[in-house]
Amino acid sequence: MANTQASLAIAALGDLTRRKIFERLARGPSPVGELASTMAVTRPAVSQHLRILKEAGLVIETAQGTRRIYRLDRRGISAIHAWLDERWSEALNAAGSTLEQEF
């Protein structure tokens, strides 16, 4: 499951606009309107990008009156982190094996 979550999250961040939204939300929660005001895309486009980020487990939304406030979801970030840790461990083990063979 973690690999699936990480794959979805990494794929979602492959889009530059979604990465910019993600980076903006890393600085703090925001409603769609505020996010859209800082982007070169329309508010509906920002909403679509947020939907993809939400489906990938990278953002969550909460209702605040009539507004939806978006923030990063630690679970999606943790899945990416775990996936990267696995790849890093594999790379270190491979490097260690290579060094042992050479000496």
C-alpha positions in Angstrom: 0.0 0.0 0.0 2.8 2.4 0.9 4.4 1.9 -2.6 1.0 2.6 -4.3 0.6 5.7 -2.1 4.1 6.9 -2.9 3.6 6.2 -6.7 0.4 8.3 -6.7 2.1 11.1 -4.8 5.2 11.2 -6.9 3.1 11.1 -10.1 1.0 14.0 -8.9 4.0 16.1 -8.1 5.3 15.4 -11.7 3.2 18.4 -12.8 4.8 21.8 -12.3 1.6 23.6 -11.3 0.8 20.9 -8.7 4.3 21.1 -7.4 3.9 24.9 -7.0 0.6 24.4 -5.1 2.2 21.8 -2.9 5.2 24.1 -2.2 2.8 26.9 -1.4 0.8 24.7 1.0 4.1 23.7 2.7 4.2 27.3 4.0 0.7 27.0 5.5 -3.0 26.2 4.8 -4.8 28.2 2.2 -8.2 28.4 0.5 -8.5 27.9 -3.3 -9.0 31.6 -4.0 -5.7 32.6 -2.3 -3.9 29.8 -4.1 -5.3 30.9 -7.4 -4.4 34.5 -6.9 -0.7 33.5 -6.8 -0.8 31.2 -9.8 -0.9 31.7 -13.6 -3.9 29.4 -13.9 -7.6 29.9 -13.3 -9.3 29.1 -10.0 -11.1 26.1 -11.6 -7.7 24.8 -12.7 -6.3 25.2 -9.2 -9.3 23.2 -7.9 -8.7 20.4 -10.4 -5.0 20.3 -9.4 -6.0 20.2 -5.7 -8.4 17.3 -6.4 -5.5 15.3 -7.9 -3.2 16.2 -5.0 -6.0 15.1 -2.6 -6.5 11.8 -4.5 -2.8 11.2 -4.2 -2.9 11.7 -0.5 -0.8 14.9 -0.4 -3.4 17.4 0.7 -6.5 17.4 2.9 -9.3 19.9 3.0 -11.5 21.2 5.8 -14.6 23.3 5.7 -14.4 26.7 7.3 -17.8 28.3 6.7 -18.4 28.3 3.0 -14.7 28.0 2.2 -12.5 24.9 1.8 -9.1 25.2 3.4 -6.3 23.0 2.0 -3.2 21.8 3.9 -0.6 19.2 3.3 -1.4 15.7 4.5 1.5 14.1 6.3 0.5 10.6 5.3 1.3 11.2 1.6 4.5 12.9 2.4 5.4 10.0 4.8 4.8 7.5 2.0 7.2 9.4 -0.3 9.7 9.6 2.5 9.5 5.9 3.2 9.8 5.0 -0.5 12.9 7.3 -0.8 14.4 5.7 2.3 14.0 2.3 0.7 15.7 3.4 -2.5 18.5 5.0 -0.5 19.1 1.9 1.5 19.2 -0.2 -1.7 21.7 2.2 -3.2 23.9 2.1 -0.1 23.8 -1.7 0.0 24.7 -1.9 -3.7 27.5 0.6 -3.2 28.8 -1.4 -0.3 28.7 -4.7 -2.3 30.6 -3.0 -5.1 33.3 -1.7 -2.8 33.6 -5.2 -1.1 34.1 -6.8 -4.5 36.8 -4.3 -5.5 38.9 -4.8 -2.3 
